[in-house]
Amino acid sequence: MANSPLSVLRFKIIFSISWLIIAADHILLLRWFGLSWTAAVIDSVVNDGLLILTCVLIIMMLRYYLPQREKYFHLVTWCILFTIIAILLTKVILKHIFADDSEYITFFNRSLWVRASLDFLLLGCLILVSVIWYNWQEQSEQEQRKQDAEKLAKEAELFKLRQQLQPHFLFNSLNSINALIGSRPEEARKMVQQLSDFLRGTIKKEEHQWVTLKEELQYLQLYLDIEKVRFGHRLSTKIEYDEALSEMKLPALLLQPVMENAIKFGLYDTVDEIEINLKAAKEDNQLVLSVTNPFDPETSAPKGTGFGLQSVQRRLYLLFARNDLVSTETKENIFTTVIKIPQS
């Protein structure tokens, strides 16, 4: 009755055992009423065999046609109709087999209404169980389809968020390359190669939802190399992490927008040299990443709500259903972004 092989096998076993018990009870009951073992067995085989065939027919019908709730009264009609058909066939077959046994014929006629009542109850129970089962199965399938649709929507939004981050960085890089071509052609060529490696890595990483910290930092270094060509000696970075954290997981391409935010609001409004620090640590089975950058309070305000950080927070919410995984803090002229990645 279910789609999984295990459930189908389990149902067949339960169905078979149940009917063996019913048949045995049927035989013992007829013996108690004085019928011979032969007559009791034949009566049980015919009556219960027809009921089994009727049950299988009902199960197949309900599998392909399940009445709506407001039409459940149709099931009562089915139950009555199948009971009548089963009793009439049983009567015809048994009277043919025991045509010369007047005592059995008399017993059968006297027990006809009892047989019909028991058959009606058995078929009614089977229909009830089948309807409950198929309704549950249909609801489970609908819930699965809903979950699949939500998953596809979530993956589409995650992909869109990653794609929205690239054009801004790409335009800035191309403008920098254009500016370097005339004055510093060697650096321009180097930056083109770095940009090519960076974009190639982006395409590869978008095929994976999760990467190790080591892989993410290798990719981040490509981005930082490009930015260092743009800003020269004004930009320096420091990355600190324990090698024991290298295999911890995080969503692919998560750190680049955070570092871009730090560079943008640390360098754009100043001509001084700055250092941006990235630290990784483990706390309570979470990978904790903190990015700090200085800013000039007179010319620039720290940005904790820029699109880059919003996209990171949205991605983590879609993955973990939590809004507390990204936090920012301003202390004097230092802006800190803290990201927490729960580990499975």
C-alpha positions, 0 to 999 in steps of 0.5 A, spaced: 500 500 500 505 504 500 511 506 495 517 503 499 518 496 498 519 495 506 512 498 507 509 493 501 512 487 504 510 489 511 503 490 509 503 483 505 505 480 511 500 483 516 494 482 511 496 474 510 497 473 518 490 477 519 487 472 514 490 466 517 487 468 524 480 469 521 480 463 517 482 459 523 477 462 527 472 461 522 474 453 522 474 453 530 467 456 530 464 452 525 467 446 529 464 448 535 457 448 531 458 441 530 460 441 523 465 436 521 473 438 520 472 437 512 466 441 512 468 447 516 475 447 512 471 447 505 466 453 508 472 457 511 476 456 504 470 458 500 467 464 504 474 467 506 477 466 499 472 470 496 472 475 502 480 476 500 479 477 493 474 482 495 478 486 499 484 486 494 479 489 489 477 494 494 484 496 495 486 496 488 479 501 487 481 505 493 488 506 490 486 509 484 480 512 486 479 515 493 472 519 494 472 526 497 470 527 504 463 529 502 462 523 498 464 518 503 457 515 503 459 512 497 464 507 501 458 505 505 454 503 498 461 499 496 461 495 502 454 493 502 454 491 495 461 487 495 458 484 501 452 482 497 456 479 492 460 475 496 455 472 500 451 470 494 457 467 490 459 463 497 452 461 497 452 458 490 459 455 491 457 452 497 450 449 496 453 446 489 459 443 493 454 440 499 448 439 494 447 432 497 448 434 505 441 437 507 444 438 514 449 443 512 444 446 507 440 448 513 445 450 517 448 455 512 441 458 511 440 459 518 447 462 519 446 467 512 444 473 516 450 472 521 455 471 515 453 477 512 453 481 518 460 479 519 462 480 512 460 487 512 464 488 518 470 485 516 469 489 509 467 496 513 474 495 517 478 494 511 475 500 507 476 504 513 483 502 514 485 503 507 482 510 506 486 512 512 492 509 509 491 512 503 489 519 506 495 519 510 500 517 504 497 523 500 498 528 505 505 525 506 506 526 498 503 533 498 508 535 504 514 532 500 512 536 494 511 542 498 518 541 502 521 540 495 518 546 492 521 550 498 528 547 497 528 549 490 526 556 492 531 556 497 536 554 492 534 559 487 534 565 492 541 563 495 544 562 487 541 569 486 544 572 492 551 570 490 550 572 483 548 579 485 555 580 489 559 579 483 557 585 478 559 590 483 566 587 484 567 585 477 566 592 474 571 595 480 576 590 477 575 592 470 576 599 472 582 598 475 585 594 470 583 600 465 587 605 469 593 600 470 594 599 462 597 605 461 601 607 467 603 600 469 602 594 464 605 589 468 600 590 474 594 590 469 596 583 466 597 580 473 591 583 475 587 580 469 590 573 470 588 574 478 581 576 476 581 570 471 583 565 476 578 568 481 572 568 476 574 561 475 574 559 482 567 562 483 564 558 477 567 551 480 565 553 488 557 555 486 557 547 484 558 546 492 553 548 497 559 547 503 566 548 503 572 547 508 575 553 511 581 552 508 578 552 501 574 558 502 581 562 505 584 559 499 579 562 494 579 569 499 586 570 498 585 570 490 580 576 491 585 579 496 590 579 491 586 583 486 584 588 491 591 589 493 593 591 486 588 596 486 590 599 492 597 598 493 601 599 499 594 602 502 591 595 504 594 589 508 591 583 511 592 579 516 588 572 517 589 568 523 586 561 524 589 554 527 590 549 522 586 544 526 580 548 524 581 547 516 576 542 515 570 545 519 565 547 514 562 553 511 557 556 506 561 557 499 563 564 497 561 567 504 567 571 506 568 575 500 562 580 501 564 581 508 571 582 506 569 587 501 565 591 506 571 591 510 575 594 504 570 599 502 568 602 508 575 602 511 579 605 505 574 609 500 574 615 505 581 615 507 588 615 504 591 612 510 594 605 510 589 600 513 590 593 516 584 588 515 584 582 520 580 576 519 580 571 525 577 564 525 576 560 532 571 554 534 566 556 540 561 551 542 561 547 536 561 553 531 566 556 527 566 563 529 569 568 524 571 575 526 573 581 521 575 587 523 577 594 519 578 601 522 574 607 519 575 614 519 569 617 524 570 624 521 569 621 514 566 615 514 560 611 518 561 603 519 556 600 515 553 594 518 547 594 514 550 594 507 548 589 501 554 584 502 552 583 510 545 583 508 546 577 503 551 573 508 545 574 514 540 572 509 544 566 506 545 563 513 538 564 515 536 560 509 540 555 511 539 555 519 533 558 520 536 563 525 537 571 525 543 571 530 549 568 526 551 575 524 553 581 528 556 587 528 560 592 533 563 598 533 568 600 538 572 607 537 574 607 530 574 599 529 568 596 526 567 588 527 563 583 524 562 576 527 559 570 523 557 564 527 557 557 522 554 551 526 557 545 525 553 538 524 
